[in-house]
Amino acid sequence: MSPSSVPTHGRTARPLSEKTWKDFEGLFARYHGVQAGCWCMFYHREGPLHDPSEEERSERKGTDHHAWVREGRAHGVLVYEGGEVVGWCQFGPKQELPRLERGRTYRALGLPPPRGLLWRITCVFVDRPHRRQGVAEFALRGALREIRKMGGGPVEAFPATHGKAVATWFGTVGMFEAGGFHDVGPFGKSHRLMRRTLR
């Protein structure tokens, strides 16, 4: 078993790579790319795409995500259970996920720049039949493990604070608190900014 594959109670977390891309693609294709065809590309871009149709935009996002995985520009972990992918957590250094930097909400916090590399956890997704079974928490632990392997440092997360913010895609405050994160402050009306430092 690869050192990056860590089993717990029949679950395994594996990093997204060319080898696991088909598994990621299969999970997201079942939900039409998730979140209106996002393919977890929203935070990777500084602005929106302008392809003529939603279908073309979704297809391009999936294609670009695959290309960026091959180039080492996109990161995440997949959760497997019984050989099936049941969850996902996206992470990356802030340079990979610049959309937050450009937003007024983030700039309004006036946070001092951290020393060294700043990591972000932007997306969490769990296959519908496996929700409320600890899969998101397992995915978060897998993401933190990979970040630590890549040098660690400060990690930001943006969990949702109520249902309309769709905690399904961002994780919850309680989940990140249990993962060792502390609250920094409100991030808009629907989220909190939380941080943890991995050493």
RONUSE-912141 format. One record per residue (C-alpha): x, y, z; residue number from 1. Coordinates in nm, 2 decimals. Example, Ala and Ser with C-alpha at 12.3 -4.5 7.8 and 13.67 -1.06 7.14 Angstrom:
<atoms>
<<1.23, -0.45, 0.78>, 1>
<<1.37, -0.11, 0.71>, 2>
</atoms>
This chain:
<atoms>
<<0.00, 0.00, 0.00>, 1>
<<0.12, 0.35, -0.08>, 2>
<<0.23, 0.56, 0.21>, 3>
<<-0.02, 0.82, 0.09>, 4>
<<-0.30, 0.57, 0.14>, 5>
<<-0.41, 0.56, 0.50>, 6>
<<-0.70, 0.32, 0.59>, 7>
<<-0.93, 0.37, 0.89>, 8>
<<-1.23, 0.15, 0.95>, 9>
<<-1.24, 0.04, 0.59>, 10>
<<-1.18, 0.38, 0.45>, 11>
<<-0.87, 0.50, 0.26>, 12>
<<-0.77, 0.86, 0.17>, 13>
<<-0.56, 0.89, -0.15>, 14>
<<-0.43, 1.21, -0.31>, 15>
<<-0.57, 1.32, -0.65>, 16>
<<-0.33, 1.24, -0.92>, 17>
<<-0.32, 1.11, -1.28>, 18>
<<-0.37, 0.76, -1.13>, 19>
<<-0.68, 0.85, -0.94>, 20>
<<-0.83, 1.10, -1.18>, 21>
<<-1.08, 0.85, -1.33>, 22>
<<-1.21, 0.79, -0.98>, 23>
<<-1.25, 1.17, -0.92>, 24>
<<-1.41, 1.20, -1.26>, 25>
<<-1.66, 0.92, -1.18>, 26>
<<-1.77, 1.08, -0.85>, 27>
<<-1.82, 1.43, -1.00>, 28>
<<-1.98, 1.30, -1.32>, 29>
<<-2.26, 1.14, -1.11>, 30>
<<-2.35, 1.50, -0.99>, 31>
<<-2.30, 1.67, -1.33>, 32>
<<-1.97, 1.82, -1.22>, 33>
<<-2.11, 1.92, -0.87>, 34>
<<-2.24, 2.27, -0.79>, 35>
<<-2.37, 2.36, -1.14>, 36>
<<-2.09, 2.19, -1.32>, 37>
<<-1.81, 2.35, -1.12>, 38>
<<-1.57, 2.05, -1.12>, 39>
<<-1.40, 2.22, -0.82>, 40>
<<-1.25, 2.49, -1.04>, 41>
<<-1.42, 2.80, -0.91>, 42>
<<-1.14, 2.90, -0.67>, 43>
<<-0.87, 2.81, -0.92>, 44>
<<-0.97, 3.09, -1.15>, 45>
<<-0.95, 3.47, -1.08>, 46>
<<-1.28, 3.52, -1.27>, 47>
<<-1.56, 3.34, -1.45>, 48>
<<-1.54, 3.16, -1.78>, 49>
<<-1.73, 3.31, -2.08>, 50>
<<-1.80, 3.00, -2.29>, 51>
<<-2.14, 3.03, -2.47>, 52>
<<-2.33, 2.77, -2.28>, 53>
<<-2.34, 2.61, -1.93>, 54>
<<-2.26, 2.27, -2.08>, 55>
<<-1.95, 2.40, -2.26>, 56>
<<-1.83, 2.58, -1.95>, 57>
<<-1.87, 2.26, -1.74>, 58>
<<-1.69, 2.05, -2.00>, 59>
<<-1.41, 2.30, -2.01>, 60>
<<-1.38, 2.30, -1.63>, 61>
<<-1.35, 1.93, -1.61>, 62>
<<-1.09, 1.92, -1.89>, 63>
<<-0.89, 2.20, -1.73>, 64>
<<-0.89, 2.04, -1.39>, 65>
<<-0.75, 1.72, -1.54>, 66>
<<-0.48, 1.92, -1.72>, 67>
<<-0.39, 2.10, -1.40>, 68>
<<-0.37, 1.78, -1.21>, 69>
<<-0.12, 1.65, -1.46>, 70>
<<0.08, 1.97, -1.42>, 71>
<<0.08, 1.96, -1.04>, 72>
<<-0.14, 2.27, -1.02>, 73>
<<-0.44, 2.11, -0.85>, 74>
<<-0.46, 1.91, -0.53>, 75>
<<-0.71, 1.72, -0.32>, 76>
<<-0.78, 1.38, -0.16>, 77>
<<-1.03, 1.12, -0.24>, 78>
<<-1.20, 0.90, 0.02>, 79>
<<-1.26, 0.53, -0.08>, 80>
<<-1.48, 0.29, 0.10>, 81>
<<-1.52, -0.07, -0.03>, 82>
<<-1.33, 0.03, -0.34>, 83>
<<-1.57, 0.31, -0.42>, 84>
<<-1.50, 0.68, -0.41>, 85>
<<-1.74, 0.84, -0.15>, 86>
<<-1.58, 1.18, -0.07>, 87>
<<-1.34, 1.45, -0.17>, 88>
<<-1.16, 1.75, -0.01>, 89>
<<-0.98, 2.01, -0.22>, 90>
<<-0.67, 2.19, -0.09>, 91>
<<-0.38, 2.39, -0.23>, 92>
<<-0.15, 2.68, -0.17>, 93>
<<-0.30, 3.02, -0.21>, 94>
<<-0.13, 3.07, -0.55>, 95>
<<-0.34, 2.78, -0.68>, 96>
<<-0.66, 2.92, -0.54>, 97>
<<-0.65, 3.30, -0.61>, 98>
<<-1.02, 3.36, -0.63>, 99>
<<-1.05, 3.43, -0.26>, 100>
<<-0.77, 3.69, -0.28>, 101>
<<-0.95, 3.90, -0.53>, 102>
<<-1.27, 3.92, -0.33>, 103>
<<-1.36, 4.22, -0.11>, 104>
<<-1.47, 3.99, 0.17>, 105>
<<-1.13, 3.85, 0.22>, 106>
<<-0.95, 4.18, 0.18>, 107>
<<-1.18, 4.34, 0.43>, 108>
<<-1.04, 4.11, 0.70>, 109>
<<-0.71, 4.29, 0.68>, 110>
<<-0.51, 3.98, 0.78>, 111>
<<-0.13, 4.01, 0.79>, 112>
<<0.04, 3.79, 0.54>, 113>
<<0.16, 3.47, 0.70>, 114>
<<0.52, 3.37, 0.69>, 115>
<<0.59, 3.10, 0.43>, 116>
<<0.34, 2.91, 0.23>, 117>
<<-0.03, 2.96, 0.31>, 118>
<<-0.26, 2.67, 0.23>, 119>
<<-0.64, 2.67, 0.17>, 120>
<<-0.91, 2.41, 0.20>, 121>
<<-1.19, 2.53, -0.03>, 122>
<<-1.42, 2.24, -0.11>, 123>
<<-1.55, 1.93, 0.06>, 124>
<<-1.80, 1.69, -0.11>, 125>
<<-1.95, 1.36, 0.00>, 126>
<<-2.15, 1.12, -0.21>, 127>
<<-2.52, 1.14, -0.11>, 128>
<<-2.56, 0.79, 0.03>, 129>
<<-2.26, 0.83, 0.25>, 130>
<<-2.34, 1.17, 0.41>, 131>
<<-2.35, 1.20, 0.79>, 132>
<<-2.12, 0.91, 0.83>, 133>
<<-1.79, 1.09, 0.90>, 134>
<<-1.66, 1.09, 0.55>, 135>
<<-1.61, 1.47, 0.53>, 136>
<<-1.41, 1.45, 0.86>, 137>
<<-1.20, 1.17, 0.72>, 138>
<<-1.14, 1.36, 0.40>, 139>
<<-1.02, 1.67, 0.60>, 140>
<<-0.78, 1.45, 0.80>, 141>
<<-0.64, 1.32, 0.47>, 142>
<<-0.60, 1.67, 0.33>, 143>
<<-0.42, 1.79, 0.64>, 144>
<<-0.19, 1.48, 0.62>, 145>
<<-0.10, 1.56, 0.26>, 146>
<<-0.04, 1.93, 0.34>, 147>
<<0.20, 1.83, 0.63>, 148>
<<0.39, 1.61, 0.39>, 149>
<<0.43, 1.90, 0.15>, 150>
<<0.58, 2.12, 0.42>, 151>
<<0.29, 2.23, 0.63>, 152>
<<0.23, 2.58, 0.75>, 153>
<<-0.08, 2.79, 0.81>, 154>
<<-0.40, 2.64, 0.66>, 155>
<<-0.73, 2.84, 0.60>, 156>
<<-1.08, 2.70, 0.57>, 157>
<<-1.41, 2.86, 0.50>, 158>
<<-1.69, 2.65, 0.65>, 159>
<<-2.06, 2.73, 0.61>, 160>
<<-2.26, 2.87, 0.90>, 161>
<<-2.62, 2.79, 0.78>, 162>
<<-2.80, 2.57, 0.53>, 163>
<<-2.83, 2.82, 0.25>, 164>
<<-2.45, 2.83, 0.23>, 165>
<<-2.46, 2.45, 0.16>, 166>
<<-2.23, 2.30, 0.42>, 167>
<<-2.22, 1.99, 0.19>, 168>
<<-1.96, 2.18, -0.02>, 169>
<<-1.77, 2.37, 0.24>, 170>
<<-1.78, 2.16, 0.56>, 171>
<<-1.91, 2.28, 0.89>, 172>
<<-1.76, 2.49, 1.17>, 173>
<<-1.78, 2.20, 1.41>, 174>
<<-1.59, 1.97, 1.17>, 175>
<<-1.30, 2.22, 1.14>, 176>
<<-1.30, 2.28, 1.52>, 177>
<<-1.26, 1.91, 1.57>, 178>
<<-0.98, 1.92, 1.32>, 179>
<<-0.78, 2.17, 1.53>, 180>
<<-0.89, 2.50, 1.35>, 181>
<<-0.96, 2.82, 1.54>, 182>
<<-1.21, 3.09, 1.44>, 183>
<<-1.06, 3.40, 1.28>, 184>
<<-1.38, 3.59, 1.20>, 185>
<<-1.69, 3.61, 0.98>, 186>
<<-1.63, 3.56, 0.61>, 187>
<<-1.93, 3.72, 0.45>, 188>
<<-2.28, 3.64, 0.58>, 189>
<<-2.27, 3.27, 0.53>, 190>
<<-1.92, 3.15, 0.63>, 191>
<<-1.64, 3.17, 0.89>, 192>
<<-1.27, 3.20, 0.82>, 193>
<<-1.08, 2.95, 1.03>, 194>
<<-0.71, 2.87, 1.05>, 195>
<<-0.47, 2.61, 1.18>, 196>
<<-0.09, 2.58, 1.16>, 197>
<<0.06, 2.25, 1.07>, 198>
<<0.41, 2.19, 1.19>, 199>
</atoms>
